[in-house]
Amino acid sequence: MMVAAAFAMGGMVGSFLNVCASRLPKRASLWSPGSACPACAHPIRWYDNVPVVSFLVLRGRCRDCKAPIAWRYPIVEVGTALLFALAYVRFGLGWELAPALVFLSALMVITVIDLEHLLIPDRVTLPVIAVGFVGSVVLGRPAWLDSLLGIVMGGGIICAIIVGSRLVMGEEGMGQGDITLAAMVGAFVGWRLLLLGLFLAVLVGAAVAAALLAAGRKGRKDPIPFGPFLALGGVVSLFWGKEILQWYLTAFVG
C-alpha cells in the first residue's frame, strides 16, 4: 500500500514537473495561469489533468481541438512515479526520504529541460544544492563535510573540463549549467558517490554519442546535452552507489 501511495504521489508530482519543464525556460510563473492546451490555449479541465489516466482516456489528444498531446507528459509522470516508489523501497518512511524526493524531482525536470532546450536552469539547481547541504547537516547522511566536498568537487571538475576544452579545442565541451548540476549531485550523495556518478555519466554519454554519430543522427559539431547522463549517474549513485563502490573495492582492490 505504501509503495502504491508513493507511486501515486510521484505521478502527481510528475504532472507538476511537466508544468515546470514547460514554463521555467520561458521564465513564466509556475502557478498562474492554469494549465492549458499549447495548441488551442483552452484551459485543461481538472478531470483531463489526472496523471497518465487522462492521457489514455483522451487517446493522447486535446479534448477541444484534437491536437496531439506530447508523449513527454505521460513519460515524465510514469518516470517520476517509479522513482518515488523506488525511493520509498530504498529509504522507507523516514527523514531521508524527503530530501531524496526533492533530489529526484529536480533531476527529472532538469533532464527534460536539457533535452528540449539545452539548458539547465539555476532556478532549479541552486535552491536544491542548498536543500541537499542542509539535509546533510541535519541528517548526517552524507556527512556535511562529504556534502560540502561534493559540491566543490562537482562544480570544480566540470569547470575544469570547460576551461580545458576551451583552451585545447577553442570551444566549451559542456554547458555552464552542468557545473551547478554536478554540484547539486555532490550535495546529495557526497564526494565519493559523486565521482561514481560522473564516471557513469561519461561512460553512458560517450556510448550514446558514439551510437548517434554512427547512426548519422548527430554530427561531430552537434551539441549533445550532458545533463540527462549526469542525472542518471546521480540516480544510480543515490540508490545503489554504496553497493557498487563496495563491490568494486572488494573485487579490484581487495
C-alpha angles and dihedrals in degrees: 000000000000092000089051090049091051089049092051092046090051091053091054092047089048089056089055091046088058088057090049092049091052098044108032095070088052092047088235126151116275093210107045143078100027123247115295137176108271090217104048100012091229111152112254113243117236092245090053090054100065108126113260093336094075091048090054095044092049091044090234096303137108112261092225109037099016091230112155118262113228115253088229090082100062092035092057092045094050092041093052091046091054092048092051091049091049090048091054091048091048101043106018124213095318140114092274091064097068098058090042090057091049090050094048093047091052092049091051096051092043090052093053095046094047092049093049102035108015086239136123108194119221087212086076105033102044098053091043091052087057091049091051095049095044089048090054091050093049100038101027092224105140099014111255092246091052089050092049092048089047091055093048096042094044094052093037096052094050091044090052090050091051093048092044094050090047091053096043103035102018093240138078113263092202139021123259091243088067088067094063092038092056089047089051092053090049091051092059104037104027129239098292095054090040089063089050091050092050091049092051091046093053092044096050093037092053091049093050092045091051091050092049092049092048091050092049092240092121135028126219091259096045114108118241115196113241095193097084091053092048089048089052090050089050092052093049091046092050096050105030107006097110092050092048092050091047091051091049094049092047095045102040109017102034 
